[in-house]
């Protein structure tokens, strides 16, 4: 199976689960909203990492606002795979679309370029350019890049973004000189 097919399959598995969870909640509660963009009110969390898209926002019977996170376990049938693209390699271990840790072997040359990509796919300006079938087509969150001294990593919730978003992110990292990129459960 090629890398695009693996990524598409995991995205579809999550998006179907997400849509079903949202529809079930909407049947029992009024005013259900999906993928609401929220800014964390803390200046210590830098832009764009302070932005998240809440999976589902609803009102309880008492009128309280409730946030719901839609989580799916890794697919137990998922088999780890490796792909060699010459200048870089990608390893894909079991992961979920809504919680994937992206690990790479070198410090990024341009964190600003990565943050620009995150901002665009978070759709902070609510342009809706990737909307499809009632979904935002946006990523839901990214953590800041961290390092353990040997590897650099961040954790992402790709939300309802298309599979091309993850492929584009891998290509962005490769263009910054990464020779090994690993996707795994966050």
Secondary structure, 3 states (H helix, E strand, C coil): CCHHHHHHHHHHHHHHHHHHHHHHHHHHCCCCEEEEEEECCCCCCCCCCCEEEEEEEEECCCCCEEEECCCCCCCCCCCCEEEECCCCEEEECCCECCEEEEEECCCCCCHHHHHHHHHHHHCCCCCCCCCECCECCCCCEECCCEECCCCEEEEEECCCCCHHHHHHHHHHHHHCCCCEEEEEEC
